[in-house]
Amino acid sequence: MGKAGWDDEYDAVVAGSGAGAMAGALTAASNGLRTAVLEKTALLGGTSAYSGSAIWLPGTQVQERAGIGDSSEGARTYLRALLGDGSAAHREAFLATAPELVEFLEKDPAIEFEWRPFPDYFAAPGRLDLGRSFVPLDLPAERLGELAGLVRPPVDRDRAGRGHSASKPMMQGRALIGRLLLAITATGNGAVRTETPLTDLIVEDGRVAGVEAGGLRLRAKRGVLLAAGGFESSAALRSERGVPGGAAWTMAPAGANTGDAIAAAVRAGASTGLLDQAWFCPGSLMPDGRAAFTLGFRGGLIVDGSGRRFANESLPYDQMGRRMAAAEGPFHLIFDARSRGLPAISVPPLMPDEQLASGAWVEAATLPELAARIGLPGDVLAGTVARFNGFAGKGTDEDFHRGEDPYDLYFTGGEPAVVAVDEPPYVAAKIVLSDLGTKGGLRTDPDGRVLDGADRPIAGLYAAGNTSASFTGPVYPGPGIPIGSAMAFAYRAVQDMRRNHP
Ligand SMILES: Cc1cc2nc3c(=O)[nH]c(=O)nc-3n(C[C@H](O)[C@H](O)[C@H](O)COP(=O)(O)OP(=O)(O)OC[C@H]3O[C@@H](n4cnc5c(N)ncnc54)[C@H](O)[C@@H]3O)c2cc1C
């Protein structure tokens, strides 16, 4: 142990290794700060590594290259329409930072992005129908060498303990984490420590001076950035805070995000907000009791516990999740032979035979028979499907207007969004309320500084990503907001450390 009881000294200590944490660590390390990334599990990347890595950072050089006419002004109009002005200071900080952050990241030879069409989630002024989010380019694993094994594999392989596919480049969230890891490593200033969970903060003379992690006391001379995910995997905290869904159904890596960093900060005087919120989504129940993020419906209809539809099934997933939270389950996606398997995208992919064998999917030759097998009144389910099929015939969903928004048609490949369900056998797939992480946590100012109960920043303490209360409140404006905002506020936090804690 070194002087004053520290095991090691850094300028910046970052807890977590998702996109926000890694962007913050790169900002610190590339500006000459000795930086530690502390990751609880044996693998880097958390839910960010599982993600599609869409990044919603508007008005940057990436959209300019793509010629899609995005601007900070348009994004401001959009965010304002959705969020009002309650979080205006955070919104303005986010908008001002996005172009600067992306320029900084893309200056690094390891990092390159590309715009991809993916519509913003709400019909509101300032929306871009083809979207404004972008993704990292795929990363050949050889570029990372042995470090590639440290990045969390895609969710299907990870849940099965199968590691990365040797034949494929790292894609999506893995490419993002891999590229950030490559860049951090190249600075020579970044130490990445896996299996080193942050357990507490060390406060000295009224400021956060370091952390306890993995049995070590690590000094953080400039500051500690908490970007260690939310508490989606803690059943106890979810029920205490009233987050609908379930710890077994969250998409976060099993057991990883249990709110440890939030709890440590609260012990140091931090205040919290938005604790009943998550980035919600429908999930397909899987044989192991976990869920598969299910989006992009191109057929079928979803019924509630009474056997009736309750929403436009093609809604962006967070909005559909919120409709589920307000309705009465159990929920089932009803589809037929016409869709040749699940008429939607699921992450991880589902194996129909296994789904049927486990009972998560039920099949029958007629709708009344199907209804009986899932405990619904046969006449109600048959009536719901008949009405839905009538809408398919007319080309108009008179109940929920499915197919009228550009987002509804984004996944249908030019086909109508409402397609008749009338070719037996029929399938009922159990749908549960899943999430991509909680989005409530530590209250921060626009520089990512963690606030106490009297709105005063706690010196030396910062938070970003799902460890912090999102400036978007209960709204999920567009694809890539979780990761884009995590990266932007982590970047701002480190800039503040550099300015104010020399
Ligand atoms: C299939 C899928 C697709 C998605 N697609 C997108 C998308 O395209 N765009 C988008 O913006 N969002 C997407 N999301 C959502 C997004 O991935 C998450 O909300 C976001 O990545 C969370 O980032 P985070 O840094 O807060 O947490 P995480 O990425 O989960 O990282 C938290 C890390 O902290 C670690 N940790 C936890 N506790 C401790 C501790 N005590 N000490 C040290 N480390 C700790 C965890 O092990 C984990 O590695 C998707 C999610 C899923 C599942």
Ligand as a Chemical Component Dictionary entry (heavy atoms), coordinates in Angstrom:
data_LIG
# 
_chem_comp.id                   LIG 
_chem_comp.type                 NON-POLYMER 
_chem_comp.pdbx_formal_charge   0 
_chem_comp.three_letter_code    LIG 
# 
loop_
_chem_comp_atom.comp_id 
_chem_comp_atom.atom_id 
_chem_comp_atom.alt_atom_id 
_chem_comp_atom.type_symbol 
_chem_comp_atom.charge 
_chem_comp_atom.model_Cartn_x 
_chem_comp_atom.model_Cartn_y 
_chem_comp_atom.model_Cartn_z 
_chem_comp_atom.pdbx_ordinal 
LIG C1  C1  C 0 -30.146 -5.531 -27.679 1  
LIG C2  C2  C 0 -29.998 -4.084 -27.257 2  
LIG C3  C3  C 0 -29.895 -3.104 -28.223 3  
LIG C4  C4  C 0 -29.743 -1.779 -27.841 4  
LIG N1  N1  N 0 -29.532 -0.863 -28.816 5  
LIG C5  C5  C 0 -29.243 0.409  -28.467 6  
LIG C6  C6  C 0 -28.834 1.327  -29.457 7  
LIG O1  O1  O 0 -28.707 0.995  -30.633 8  
LIG N2  N2  N 0 -28.553 2.598  -29.048 9  
LIG C7  C7  C 0 -28.645 2.998  -27.738 10 
LIG O2  O2  O 0 -28.380 4.163  -27.431 11 
LIG N3  N3  N 0 -29.004 2.124  -26.781 12 
LIG C8  C8  C 0 -29.275 0.842  -27.107 13 
LIG N4  N4  N 0 -29.581 -0.059 -26.138 14 
LIG C9  C9  C 0 -29.637 0.409  -24.734 15 
LIG C10 C10 C 0 -28.236 0.668  -24.213 16 
LIG O3  O3  O 0 -27.388 -0.394 -24.598 17 
LIG C11 C11 C 0 -28.127 0.817  -22.695 18 
LIG O4  O4  O 0 -29.201 1.516  -22.119 19 
LIG C12 C12 C 0 -26.835 1.562  -22.392 20 
LIG O5  O5  O 0 -25.793 0.938  -23.104 21 
LIG C13 C13 C 0 -26.490 1.569  -20.943 22 
LIG O6  O6  O 0 -25.198 2.114  -20.810 23 
LIG P1  P1  P 0 -24.518 2.202  -19.386 24 
LIG O7  O7  O 0 -23.107 2.612  -19.600 25 
LIG O8  O8  O 0 -25.338 3.036  -18.483 26 
LIG O9  O9  O 0 -24.590 0.721  -18.824 27 
LIG P2  P2  P 0 -23.873 -0.584 -19.373 28 
LIG O10 O10 O 0 -23.526 -0.498 -20.804 29 
LIG O11 O11 O 0 -24.699 -1.745 -18.945 30 
LIG O12 O12 O 0 -22.493 -0.610 -18.608 31 
LIG C14 C14 C 0 -22.450 -0.716 -17.209 32 
LIG C15 C15 C 0 -21.206 -1.491 -16.828 33 
LIG O13 O13 O 0 -20.913 -1.224 -15.453 34 
LIG C16 C16 C 0 -20.538 -2.435 -14.845 35 
LIG N5  N5  N 0 -20.763 -2.298 -13.402 36 
LIG C17 C17 C 0 -21.919 -2.430 -12.723 37 
LIG N6  N6  N 0 -21.697 -2.219 -11.410 38 
LIG C18 C18 C 0 -20.383 -1.941 -11.272 39 
LIG C19 C19 C 0 -19.542 -1.647 -10.165 40 
LIG N7  N7  N 0 -20.000 -1.628 -8.913  41 
LIG N8  N8  N 0 -18.227 -1.403 -10.388 42 
LIG C20 C20 C 0 -17.723 -1.445 -11.661 43 
LIG N9  N9  N 0 -18.477 -1.750 -12.744 44 
LIG C21 C21 C 0 -19.780 -1.978 -12.537 45 
LIG C22 C22 C 0 -21.385 -3.481 -15.511 46 
LIG O14 O14 O 0 -20.842 -4.760 -15.345 47 
LIG C23 C23 C 0 -21.358 -2.996 -16.954 48 
LIG O15 O15 O 0 -20.261 -3.530 -17.645 49 
LIG C24 C24 C 0 -29.736 -1.404 -26.469 50 
LIG C25 C25 C 0 -29.839 -2.393 -25.498 51 
LIG C26 C26 C 0 -29.960 -3.721 -25.892 52 
LIG C27 C27 C 0 -30.025 -4.766 -24.830 53 
# 
loop_
_chem_comp_bond.comp_id 
_chem_comp_bond.atom_id_1 
_chem_comp_bond.atom_id_2 
_chem_comp_bond.value_order 
_chem_comp_bond.pdbx_ordinal 
LIG C1  C2  SING 1  
LIG C2  C3  SING 2  
LIG C2  C26 DOUB 3  
LIG C3  C4  DOUB 4  
LIG C4  N1  SING 5  
LIG C4  C24 SING 6  
LIG N1  C5  DOUB 7  
LIG C5  C6  SING 8  
LIG C5  C8  SING 9  
LIG C6  O1  DOUB 10 
LIG C6  N2  SING 11 
LIG N2  C7  SING 12 
LIG C7  O2  DOUB 13 
LIG C7  N3  SING 14 
LIG N3  C8  DOUB 15 
LIG C8  N4  SING 16 
LIG N4  C9  SING 17 
LIG N4  C24 SING 18 
LIG C9  C10 SING 19 
LIG C10 O3  SING 20 
LIG C10 C11 SING 21 
LIG C11 O4  SING 22 
LIG C11 C12 SING 23 
LIG C12 O5  SING 24 
LIG C12 C13 SING 25 
LIG C13 O6  SING 26 
LIG O6  P1  SING 27 
LIG P1  O7  DOUB 28 
LIG P1  O8  SING 29 
LIG P1  O9  SING 30 
LIG O9  P2  SING 31 
LIG P2  O10 DOUB 32 
LIG P2  O11 SING 33 
LIG P2  O12 SING 34 
LIG O12 C14 SING 35 
LIG C14 C15 SING 36 
LIG C15 O13 SING 37 
LIG C15 C23 SING 38 
LIG O13 C16 SING 39 
LIG C16 N5  SING 40 
LIG C16 C22 SING 41 
LIG N5  C17 SING 42 
LIG N5  C21 SING 43 
LIG C17 N6  DOUB 44 
LIG N6  C18 SING 45 
LIG C18 C19 SING 46 
LIG C18 C21 DOUB 47 
LIG C19 N7  SING 48 
LIG C19 N8  DOUB 49 
LIG N8  C20 SING 50 
LIG C20 N9  DOUB 51 
LIG N9  C21 SING 52 
LIG C22 O14 SING 53 
LIG C22 C23 SING 54 
LIG C23 O15 SING 55 
LIG C24 C25 DOUB 56 
LIG C25 C26 SING 57 
LIG C26 C27 SING 58 
# 
